[in-house]
Amino acid sequence: MEKHATRAKLIPAARVALGVVALALAVFAGVRIWRRLDESYPLVQFERSREAQEIVSLNLYAARERFGSLLPQGDAQLALREVLLRDVLERSLPIRRTFQDGRYEAVLTRARLDLRNGIALITLYGSARTLGPNESPVEAVLELQTHIDIMEFRPRAGTLRGGLAVTGAHVIRAGHGLARTFLNPAARFFGGLRIEDWNRERFSLEIPIRLEEEITFPHLSGDVSLPERHIPLAMQISAFTVLQNRLVLSLALEPDSASGAFPGAQAAEWNPLTPVNRARMERQARRLYRSGRGAAMRDTLLAKTLDLASRDPLWRGLLASDRDVVVVVPRPALQTLCNRIARTYLQGARLDIDPHLREHLDESIRVKLLGGKVGAGRIKGDLEVRHLAGRLRVTGDPAIRLLPPNGLEISGPVQVVGGRGTVALDMEWDPSLLASIVCRGFSYRDTLTGEVLPFAHTLRTTIRFVAADTSVAGRPLVQRDRLAVPADFTDSSFVKLRAALVEQDQILRCGIVMDPDTVLAKVRKLVRTKIAFRLPARLFKPFSLPISLSKEYETGEVRIAASVRQPEVVMEPDFLRFGFRAELAVRAAPR
């Protein structure tokens, strides 16, 4: 009886103890789950995370005051308006993502874009389900908060891609009733995913903007011959700015191999934060919001940023256009581009022309006779340049001048070297009446070779920029200066001509009244000073600027065709601006 009594007393105590333990475990699990959800998933955290990211980005923008401008002033600027990004985003749906070797699938079918000051925010909505043998008909509704945290240029594809970072994920509906929620395997799985699980394979947004890594100048033949030339123009994104409903990429030309500069150095200056530092700054910003000081800090940083933007000529140039895609190329970038064209394209250009030059020769010859000078006769005839060849060499960087509304003038020093020409000489000696007593007239006809002596010239070219299809083309026109070409006979031609004159230098011919060297000097002077020709107007062929709209590209399950409307080209005193509106149409991607 005593044992049964003792056992009866212990059973309630054990039950109480087990209940306490179970309650403690439930509380502990609840706290753990609550903390985890509070850190990553509840909707209240979406807004807190967005606000923290805004503060971090605006803080970075305001800190650019040390550079004196919001944007790098030597770089080209590419601005995408919110309406284009929204169109690209909507036409890129649906987005699919699978987990655990295809057992679970998320299909995102709706998106909302919000270009806040400092952050390009994208909220994705869709459904989640299980696949395979254990497939369940019950789906869960998802909401993801993402933002464009990086823009990258893909050289092989030639287009831009925006990387989306997931900063919040939430299962917003999983059926009806508590039991339905717990019995929903998709809800259980996706509710347990962490942010790093979503970011392990990044979402991306394909931007239909092409960035060519070179400018191609087509083969040129005729008076000036040039092989096809490729001007290297590798670009890197030096800064990333989201402000006033625009996403702006600053594009820096990577230095060529001869400059010795380190690629990417400028990007590190304008984007100094590492992922670790950014995460630290976001935590600090969230603490500011929890303490009630976040909104004031954001407004202060935004005011500083907008003030800096208002003083930035490149930013003002971007805002002056209402096109979906706007590109501003400042004077320093244009100068770099012209320098590379001069060094690469014109170097070694071959001149091969028939200048159709014909000069009349009529020179008086006077000799000393009986203590004075008397006219001995005249050298008459024609000198015709039938062919002229040589090579152009650039001797320095060109100077540029921006000519509104759409022109650019380039003035560069060039030198003609290694030239030769074919000279037809038809010459006769017409002695005076007095000289004819002792000197008979004679004639000389021959085709001789002349050498073009090296000479310098300033080559001036005006480029007019016009809209062409999906890009902007430059149409160059060379100023047709008349070039005086100093030349001389080759050694062999000189010896040949002098021998013919020396043959007449005899007493029974013209030796008394004609000096061969005097006649030679006059003929050579004529060759040195009278040969001239005009530069050909088409020394350059039209070329396209390296930023354009991609005509067609694939993204996800669709193919998108793009076309240009209302292009504009404007040359301001300090930059070239061009832009266009883009129309996108979805086509079925080939299977």
C-alpha positions as CSV (number, residue, x, y, z in Angstrom):
1,M,0.0,0.0,0.0
2,E,2.8,2.4,0.9
3,K,4.5,1.7,-2.4
4,H,1.3,2.4,-4.3
5,A,0.8,5.6,-2.4
6,T,4.4,6.8,-3.1
7,R,3.9,5.9,-6.8
8,A,0.7,7.9,-6.9
9,K,2.4,10.9,-5.5
10,L,5.3,10.7,-8.0
11,I,3.1,10.4,-11.2
12,P,1.6,13.9,-10.8
13,A,5.0,15.4,-10.0
14,A,6.6,13.8,-13.0
15,R,3.8,15.0,-15.2
16,V,4.3,18.5,-13.9
17,A,8.0,18.3,-14.4
18,L,7.5,17.0,-18.0
19,G,5.0,19.8,-18.6
20,V,7.4,22.4,-17.3
21,V,10.2,21.0,-19.6
22,A,7.8,20.9,-22.6
23,L,6.7,24.4,-21.9
24,A,10.3,25.6,-21.6
25,L,11.2,23.9,-24.8
26,A,8.2,25.4,-26.5
27,V,9.1,28.9,-25.2
28,F,12.7,28.4,-26.3
29,A,11.7,27.2,-29.7
30,G,9.2,30.0,-30.1
31,V,11.8,32.6,-29.1
32,R,14.3,31.1,-31.6
33,I,11.8,31.0,-34.4
34,W,10.6,34.5,-33.6
35,R,14.1,35.8,-33.5
36,R,14.9,34.1,-36.8
37,L,11.7,35.4,-38.4
38,D,12.2,38.8,-37.0
39,E,15.7,39.0,-38.4
40,S,14.8,37.8,-41.9
41,Y,11.2,37.5,-43.0
42,P,8.4,39.6,-41.5
43,L,7.1,42.4,-43.6
44,V,8.1,45.0,-41.1
45,Q,11.7,44.1,-41.8
46,F,11.2,44.8,-45.5
47,E,10.8,48.5,-44.9
48,R,13.5,48.6,-42.3
49,S,16.0,47.0,-44.7
50,R,15.0,49.3,-47.5
51,E,15.5,52.4,-45.4
52,A,18.9,51.1,-44.1
53,Q,20.1,50.6,-47.7
54,E,18.9,54.0,-48.7
55,I,21.0,55.6,-45.9
56,V,24.1,53.6,-46.9
57,S,23.8,54.6,-50.6
58,L,23.0,58.2,-49.9
59,N,25.9,58.4,-47.5
60,L,28.2,57.1,-50.2
61,Y,26.8,59.7,-52.7
62,A,27.2,62.6,-50.3
63,A,30.8,61.5,-49.6
64,R,31.6,62.1,-53.3
65,E,31.8,65.8,-52.3
66,R,35.6,65.1,-51.9
67,F,35.7,64.6,-55.7
68,G,33.8,67.8,-56.3
69,S,31.0,66.1,-58.3
70,L,28.4,63.4,-58.1
71,L,29.7,61.6,-61.2
72,P,33.2,61.0,-62.4
73,Q,33.7,63.9,-64.8
74,G,36.0,62.1,-67.2
75,D,33.7,59.1,-67.8
76,A,30.8,58.5,-70.1
77,Q,27.5,58.4,-68.3
78,L,24.7,56.0,-69.2
79,A,21.3,56.8,-67.7
80,L,18.3,54.4,-67.7
81,R,14.9,55.8,-66.7
82,E,12.5,54.0,-64.4
83,V,10.0,53.4,-67.2
84,L,12.5,51.4,-69.3
85,L,13.7,49.3,-66.3
86,R,10.1,48.6,-65.4
87,D,9.3,47.5,-69.0
88,V,12.4,45.3,-69.1
89,L,11.5,43.7,-65.7
90,E,7.9,43.0,-66.6
91,R,8.8,41.4,-69.9
92,S,11.5,39.2,-68.2
93,L,8.8,37.3,-66.2
94,P,8.2,34.6,-65.2
95,I,11.4,33.9,-63.2
96,R,11.9,30.3,-62.0
97,R,14.1,29.0,-59.3
98,T,14.4,25.4,-58.0
99,F,15.9,24.0,-54.8
100,Q,17.1,20.7,-53.5
101,D,17.8,19.2,-57.0
102,G,14.4,20.2,-58.3
103,R,12.2,19.0,-55.4
104,Y,10.9,22.6,-54.8
105,E,10.1,25.3,-57.3
106,A,9.4,29.0,-56.9
107,V,7.8,30.8,-59.9
108,L,7.8,34.6,-59.7
109,T,5.2,36.1,-62.0
110,R,4.7,39.7,-60.8
111,A,7.2,42.5,-60.0
112,R,7.1,46.0,-58.7
113,L,10.0,48.4,-59.4
114,D,10.7,51.4,-57.2
115,L,13.7,53.7,-58.0
116,R,14.1,55.3,-54.7
117,N,16.9,57.9,-54.1
118,G,19.8,55.6,-53.4
119,I,18.3,52.2,-54.2
120,A,16.7,50.4,-57.2
121,L,14.2,48.3,-55.3
122,I,12.4,45.3,-56.9
123,T,9.7,43.4,-55.1
124,L,8.9,40.0,-56.6
125,Y,5.7,38.0,-56.1
126,G,4.9,34.4,-57.0
127,S,4.1,30.9,-55.9
128,A,6.0,28.0,-54.5
129,R,5.2,24.3,-54.8
130,T,6.7,20.8,-54.5
131,L,7.7,18.7,-57.5
132,G,8.5,15.1,-58.2
133,P,7.0,11.9,-56.6
134,N,5.8,13.8,-53.5
135,E,4.3,16.6,-55.5
136,S,1.5,18.4,-53.6
137,P,-1.3,20.4,-55.2
138,V,-1.1,22.9,-52.3
139,E,1.0,26.0,-53.2
140,A,2.4,28.8,-51.1
141,V,2.4,32.5,-52.0
142,L,5.8,34.2,-51.9
143,E,7.0,37.8,-51.6
144,L,10.7,38.7,-52.1
145,Q,12.4,42.0,-51.5
146,T,15.4,42.5,-53.8
147,H,17.5,45.4,-55.1
148,I,19.9,45.9,-57.9
149,D,23.2,45.9,-56.0
150,I,25.6,45.5,-59.0
151,M,25.6,46.2,-62.7
152,E,28.1,44.2,-64.8
153,F,29.2,44.3,-68.4
154,R,29.4,40.9,-70.1
155,P,32.0,41.2,-72.8
156,R,31.0,38.1,-74.7
157,A,27.4,39.0,-74.9
158,G,28.2,42.7,-75.2
159,T,25.2,43.6,-72.9
160,L,24.6,44.8,-69.4
161,R,23.3,42.6,-66.5
162,G,21.9,43.8,-63.2
163,G,22.5,41.5,-60.2
164,L,19.6,41.3,-57.8
165,A,20.3,40.8,-54.1
166,V,17.5,39.3,-52.0
167,T,17.3,41.1,-48.7
168,G,13.9,39.7,-47.5
169,A,11.7,36.7,-48.1
170,H,8.3,35.9,-46.8
171,V,5.6,33.3,-47.3
172,I,2.5,35.6,-47.2
173,R,-0.2,32.9,-47.7
174,A,-0.2,29.1,-47.5
175,G,-3.8,28.1,-47.6
176,H,-6.8,28.4,-45.3
177,G,-6.6,27.7,-41.6
178,L,-3.8,26.7,-39.3
179,A,-3.8,23.1,-40.2
180,R,-3.6,23.8,-43.9
181,T,-0.6,26.0,-43.3
182,F,1.3,23.3,-41.3
183,L,0.3,20.7,-43.9
184,N,1.7,22.7,-46.8
185,P,5.2,21.3,-47.5
186,A,6.1,24.2,-49.8
187,A,5.2,26.7,-47.1
188,R,7.3,24.7,-44.6
189,F,10.3,24.5,-46.9
190,F,10.3,28.1,-48.2
191,G,9.5,29.5,-44.8
192,G,12.7,27.9,-43.5
193,L,15.0,29.2,-46.2
194,R,17.5,31.8,-45.2
195,I,18.5,34.9,-47.3
196,E,21.8,33.2,-48.2
197,D,19.9,30.3,-49.7
198,W,18.1,32.7,-52.1
199,N,21.3,34.5,-52.9
200,R,23.4,31.4,-53.6
201,E,22.3,31.6,-57.2
202,R,21.7,35.3,-57.9
203,F,18.6,36.6,-59.8
204,S,19.6,38.8,-62.7
205,L,18.0,41.4,-65.0
206,E,19.2,41.6,-68.6
207,I,19.5,45.2,-69.8
208,P,19.3,45.5,-73.7
209,I,22.1,48.0,-73.9
210,R,25.2,47.0,-76.0
211,L,28.6,48.2,-75.0
212,E,31.1,47.4,-77.8
213,E,34.7,46.9,-76.8
214,E,36.0,48.5,-80.0
215,I,35.1,50.9,-82.7
216,T,35.6,49.5,-86.2
217,F,36.7,51.7,-89.1
218,P,36.0,49.9,-92.4
219,H,38.6,49.3,-95.0
220,L,39.3,52.4,-97.1
221,S,40.7,52.4,-100.6
222,G,41.3,55.1,-103.2
223,D,43.5,58.1,-102.9
224,V,44.1,57.1,-99.3
225,S,44.3,53.4,-98.5
226,L,43.8,52.0,-95.0
227,P,43.1,48.5,-93.8
228,E,40.2,47.8,-91.5
229,R,41.1,49.2,-88.1
230,H,39.8,48.2,-84.6
231,I,40.1,50.9,-81.9
232,P,40.1,49.2,-78.5
233,L,37.5,50.6,-76.1
234,A,37.2,48.2,-73.2
235,M,35.0,49.8,-70.5
236,Q,34.5,49.3,-66.8
237,I,31.7,50.5,-64.6
238,S,33.4,53.1,-62.3
239,A,30.3,54.3,-60.4
240,F,26.7,53.3,-59.8
241,T,24.1,55.9,-58.9
242,V,20.4,55.7,-58.4
243,L,18.8,59.2,-58.0
244,Q,15.8,61.1,-59.2
245,N,14.1,58.2,-61.0
246,R,17.3,57.3,-62.9
247,L,19.8,54.5,-62.7
248,V,23.1,55.9,-63.9
249,L,26.2,53.9,-64.8
250,S,29.5,55.7,-65.1
251,L,31.7,54.1,-67.8
252,A,35.4,54.5,-67.7
253,L,37.6,53.6,-70.7
254,E,40.2,51.1,-69.5
255,P,43.7,52.4,-70.1
256,D,45.6,50.9,-73.0
257,S,48.7,48.8,-72.5
258,A,51.0,51.8,-73.1
259,S,49.6,54.0,-70.4
260,G,50.8,51.8,-67.5
261,A,47.6,52.7,-65.5
262,F,46.0,50.0,-63.4
263,P,42.5,49.0,-64.7
264,G,39.8,49.3,-62.0
265,A,41.6,51.8,-59.9
266,Q,39.0,54.5,-60.4
267,A,36.1,52.1,-59.7
268,A,37.7,51.3,-56.3
269,E,37.8,55.1,-55.5
270,W,34.2,55.7,-56.3
271,N,32.9,52.4,-54.8
272,P,35.0,52.0,-51.7
273,L,32.7,49.7,-49.7
274,T,33.3,46.0,-49.4
275,P,30.3,43.7,-48.7
276,V,31.4,43.4,-45.1
277,N,31.6,47.1,-44.6
278,R,28.2,47.6,-46.3
279,A,26.6,45.1,-44.0
280,R,28.1,46.9,-41.0
281,M,26.7,50.2,-42.2
282,E,23.3,48.7,-42.8
283,R,23.2,47.5,-39.2
284,Q,24.1,50.9,-38.0
285,A,21.4,52.5,-40.1
286,R,18.8,50.0,-38.7
287,R,19.8,51.0,-35.2
288,L,19.2,54.7,-36.2
289,Y,15.7,53.8,-37.3
290,R,14.9,51.9,-34.2
291,S,16.0,54.9,-32.2
292,G,13.8,57.2,-34.2
293,R,16.6,59.1,-35.9
294,G,16.7,57.3,-39.3
295,A,14.3,59.5,-41.2
296,A,16.2,62.7,-40.2
297,M,19.5,61.2,-41.2
298,R,18.1,60.1,-44.6
299,D,16.7,63.5,-45.3
300,T,20.0,65.2,-44.4
301,L,22.0,62.9,-46.7
302,L,19.5,63.3,-49.5
303,A,19.7,67.1,-49.3
304,K,23.5,67.0,-49.5
305,T,23.3,64.6,-52.4
306,L,20.8,66.7,-54.4
307,D,22.9,69.8,-53.8
308,L,26.0,68.0,-55.1
309,A,23.9,66.8,-58.2
310,S,22.7,70.3,-58.9
311,R,26.3,71.4,-59.3
312,D,27.3,68.5,-61.5
313,P,27.2,69.5,-65.3
314,L,27.0,65.8,-66.4
315,W,24.1,65.1,-64.1
316,R,22.3,68.2,-65.4
317,G,23.0,67.0,-68.9
318,L,21.3,63.7,-68.2
319,L,18.3,65.4,-66.6
320,A,17.9,67.7,-69.6
321,S,16.7,64.7,-71.8
322,D,13.4,62.9,-71.5
323,R,14.6,59.8,-73.4
324,D,14.5,56.3,-71.8
325,V,18.2,55.8,-72.5
326,V,20.6,58.8,-72.3
327,V,24.3,58.8,-72.8
328,V,26.6,61.8,-72.0
329,V,30.2,61.6,-73.3
330,P,32.2,64.4,-71.7
331,R,35.1,66.2,-73.4
332,P,37.9,64.2,-71.6
333,A,36.4,60.9,-72.9
334,L,36.0,62.3,-76.4
335,Q,39.6,63.5,-76.2
336,T,40.8,60.0,-75.2
337,L,38.7,58.5,-78.1
338,C,40.2,60.9,-80.6
339,N,43.7,60.2,-79.4
340,R,43.3,56.4,-79.9
341,I,41.8,56.9,-83.3
342,A,44.7,59.1,-84.4
343,R,47.3,56.7,-83.0
344,T,45.7,53.6,-84.4
345,Y,43.7,54.5,-87.5
346,L,45.8,57.1,-89.3
347,Q,49.2,55.6,-88.4
348,G,50.7,54.4,-91.7
349,A,47.9,55.5,-93.9
350,R,49.0,55.2,-97.5
351,L,48.6,58.1,-100.0
352,D,48.4,56.9,-103.5
353,I,47.0,59.6,-105.7
354,D,47.1,61.2,-109.2
355,P,47.2,64.8,-108.3
356,H,46.8,65.9,-112.0
357,L,49.5,68.6,-111.5
358,R,50.9,70.4,-114.5
359,E,53.2,73.3,-114.1
360,H,54.5,75.4,-117.0
361,L,58.2,76.0,-117.1
362,D,59.4,79.3,-118.5
363,E,62.7,80.5,-117.0
364,S,65.1,83.1,-118.3
365,I,68.8,82.3,-118.5
366,R,71.3,85.2,-118.3
367,V,75.0,84.8,-118.6
368,K,78.0,87.1,-118.3
369,L,79.3,88.3,-121.6
370,L,81.7,91.2,-122.4
371,G,81.6,92.4,-118.8
372,G,77.9,92.3,-118.3
373,K,74.9,90.0,-118.1
374,V,72.9,89.3,-121.2
375,G,69.9,87.2,-121.9
376,A,71.1,83.8,-123.3
377,G,67.6,82.3,-123.8
378,R,64.8,80.6,-122.0
379,I,64.1,77.2,-120.6
380,K,60.5,76.4,-121.6
381,G,58.3,73.4,-121.2
382,D,55.9,71.5,-118.8
383,L,56.4,69.5,-115.6
384,E,53.6,67.0,-114.9
385,V,53.2,65.0,-111.7
386,R,51.4,61.8,-112.8
387,H,51.6,59.9,-109.6
388,L,52.3,60.6,-105.9
389,A,52.6,58.1,-103.1
390,G,53.6,58.3,-99.5
391,R,52.6,57.4,-95.9
392,L,51.0,59.5,-93.2
393,R,52.3,59.4,-89.7
394,V,50.7,61.0,-86.7
395,T,53.1,63.1,-84.7
396,G,51.0,64.1,-81.7
397,D,47.6,64.0,-80.0
398,P,44.9,66.0,-81.8
399,A,43.1,69.0,-80.4
400,I,39.3,68.8,-80.3
401,R,36.6,71.4,-80.4
402,L,32.9,70.7,-79.7
403,L,30.6,72.3,-82.2
404,P,26.9,72.6,-81.3
405,P,24.4,71.3,-82.4
406,N,26.0,68.0,-83.4
407,G,29.6,68.5,-84.6
408,L,33.1,67.8,-83.4
409,E,36.3,69.3,-84.9
410,I,39.6,67.4,-84.7
411,S,42.9,69.1,-85.5
412,G,45.9,66.9,-85.4
413,P,49.5,67.1,-86.6
414,V,50.5,64.6,-89.3
415,Q,53.7,64.1,-91.3
416,V,54.0,62.7,-94.8
417,V,57.0,60.4,-95.0
418,G,58.5,57.9,-97.5
419,G,56.8,59.5,-100.5
420,R,57.7,59.2,-104.2
421,G,56.2,60.5,-107.4
422,T,56.4,60.2,-111.1
423,V,57.4,63.4,-112.9
424,A,57.1,63.8,-116.7
425,L,59.5,66.6,-117.9
426,D,59.1,68.1,-121.4
427,M,61.7,70.8,-121.6
428,E,63.3,72.8,-124.5
429,W,66.1,75.3,-124.7
430,D,65.2,78.4,-126.8
431,P,68.3,80.5,-127.2
432,S,68.1,84.2,-127.7
433,L,69.0,85.8,-131.0
434,L,72.6,86.6,-129.8
435,A,73.1,83.2,-128.3
436,S,71.7,81.4,-131.3
437,I,74.8,82.5,-133.3
438,V,76.9,80.1,-131.2
439,C,74.2,77.8,-129.6
440,R,71.6,75.6,-131.2
441,G,68.3,75.0,-129.4
442,F,67.6,71.5,-128.0
443,S,64.8,69.7,-126.2
444,Y,64.6,67.1,-123.5
445,R,61.7,64.7,-122.8
446,D,61.7,62.0,-120.1
447,T,59.8,60.5,-117.2
448,L,61.7,60.9,-114.0
449,T,61.2,59.9,-110.4
450,G,60.9,62.3,-107.6
451,E,61.1,61.8,-103.8
452,V,58.7,63.6,-101.5
453,L,60.6,65.2,-98.7
454,P,59.1,64.8,-95.2
455,F,56.8,67.6,-94.3
456,A,54.2,68.3,-91.6
457,H,50.6,69.4,-91.8
458,T,47.7,70.0,-89.5
459,L,44.9,67.7,-90.5
460,R,41.4,69.1,-89.7
461,T,38.3,66.9,-89.7
462,T,34.8,67.7,-88.7
463,I,32.6,64.8,-87.5
464,R,28.8,65.2,-87.6
465,F,26.9,62.8,-85.3
466,V,23.6,61.5,-86.4
467,A,21.1,58.9,-85.3
468,A,21.4,55.6,-87.2
469,D,19.2,52.6,-86.6
470,T,19.9,51.5,-83.0
471,S,23.1,53.5,-82.5
472,V,24.7,56.9,-83.3
473,A,27.0,57.3,-86.2
474,G,29.8,59.7,-86.8
475,R,30.3,61.0,-90.3
476,P,33.7,62.5,-90.8
477,L,34.6,65.2,-93.4
478,V,38.2,66.3,-93.9
479,Q,39.0,69.9,-94.6
480,R,40.4,69.9,-98.1
481,D,43.5,72.0,-97.6
482,R,45.9,72.5,-100.5
483,L,49.2,70.9,-99.5
484,A,52.4,72.1,-100.9
485,V,54.6,69.0,-101.4
486,P,58.3,69.6,-101.3
487,A,60.1,67.1,-103.5
488,D,63.3,66.4,-105.3
489,F,64.6,64.1,-107.9
490,T,66.0,60.8,-106.9
491,D,69.7,60.4,-107.3
492,S,69.4,58.3,-110.4
493,S,66.9,60.8,-112.0
494,F,69.1,63.7,-111.1
495,V,72.2,62.1,-112.7
496,K,70.1,61.3,-115.8
497,L,68.9,64.9,-116.2
498,R,72.3,66.4,-115.5
499,A,74.0,64.2,-118.0
500,A,71.6,65.4,-120.7
501,L,72.4,69.0,-119.9
502,V,76.1,68.4,-119.7
503,E,75.9,66.9,-123.1
504,Q,74.9,70.4,-124.4
505,D,77.8,72.0,-122.4
506,Q,80.2,72.1,-125.4
507,I,81.7,74.9,-127.3
508,L,80.1,73.8,-130.6
509,R,76.7,73.6,-128.9
510,C,75.7,75.8,-125.9
511,G,78.7,75.6,-123.6
512,I,79.5,79.3,-124.0
513,V,76.1,80.6,-122.9
514,M,74.5,77.7,-120.8
515,D,75.6,76.4,-117.4
516,P,74.0,73.0,-116.7
517,D,74.0,73.5,-112.9
518,T,72.1,76.8,-113.3
519,V,69.4,75.1,-115.4
520,L,69.2,72.2,-112.9
521,A,68.8,74.6,-110.0
522,K,65.8,76.2,-111.7
523,V,64.1,72.9,-112.5
524,R,64.7,71.6,-109.0
525,K,63.3,74.8,-107.5
526,L,60.2,74.3,-109.5
527,V,59.8,70.7,-108.3
528,R,60.3,71.8,-104.7
529,T,57.8,74.7,-104.7
530,K,55.2,74.1,-107.3
531,I,53.9,70.6,-106.5
532,A,50.6,70.7,-104.4
533,F,47.4,68.7,-104.1
534,R,44.2,68.8,-102.1
535,L,43.5,66.2,-99.4
536,P,40.7,63.8,-100.2
537,A,37.4,64.6,-98.4
538,R,36.7,61.0,-97.5
539,L,39.8,60.2,-95.4
540,F,37.5,58.5,-92.9
541,K,34.5,56.3,-93.4
542,P,31.4,56.7,-91.1
543,F,31.6,54.8,-87.8
544,S,29.3,53.9,-85.0
545,L,29.6,54.9,-81.4
546,P,30.1,51.9,-79.1
547,I,26.9,52.3,-77.0
548,S,23.7,51.1,-78.7
549,L,20.4,49.3,-78.1
550,S,20.6,45.5,-78.5
551,K,18.1,44.5,-81.3
552,E,17.2,41.2,-79.7
553,Y,18.2,39.2,-76.7
554,E,17.0,36.2,-74.6
555,T,16.0,36.3,-70.9
556,G,14.4,33.5,-69.0
557,E,11.8,31.8,-71.2
558,V,11.3,34.6,-73.7
559,R,13.2,36.5,-76.4
560,I,12.8,40.2,-76.4
561,A,13.0,42.4,-79.5
562,A,14.0,46.0,-79.1
563,S,13.5,49.0,-81.4
564,V,14.5,52.7,-81.2
565,R,12.1,55.7,-81.3
566,Q,12.7,59.4,-81.3
567,P,16.5,59.4,-81.2
568,E,18.3,62.6,-80.4
569,V,21.9,63.8,-80.8
570,V,23.0,67.0,-79.1
571,M,26.5,68.5,-78.8
572,E,27.0,70.9,-75.9
573,P,30.1,72.9,-75.3
574,D,31.4,70.3,-72.8
575,F,29.9,67.0,-73.8
576,L,28.1,65.0,-76.5
577,R,24.7,63.7,-75.5
578,F,22.6,61.2,-77.3
579,G,19.5,59.2,-76.4
580,F,16.4,57.4,-77.5
581,R,13.2,55.8,-76.4
582,A,13.0,52.1,-76.5
583,E,10.2,49.8,-77.4
584,L,10.3,46.2,-76.3
585,A,8.3,43.3,-77.7
586,V,8.2,39.7,-76.4
587,R,8.7,36.8,-78.7
588,A,8.7,33.1,-77.9
589,A,12.3,31.9,-77.3
590,P,13.4,29.0,-79.6
591,R,13.3,25.6,-78.0
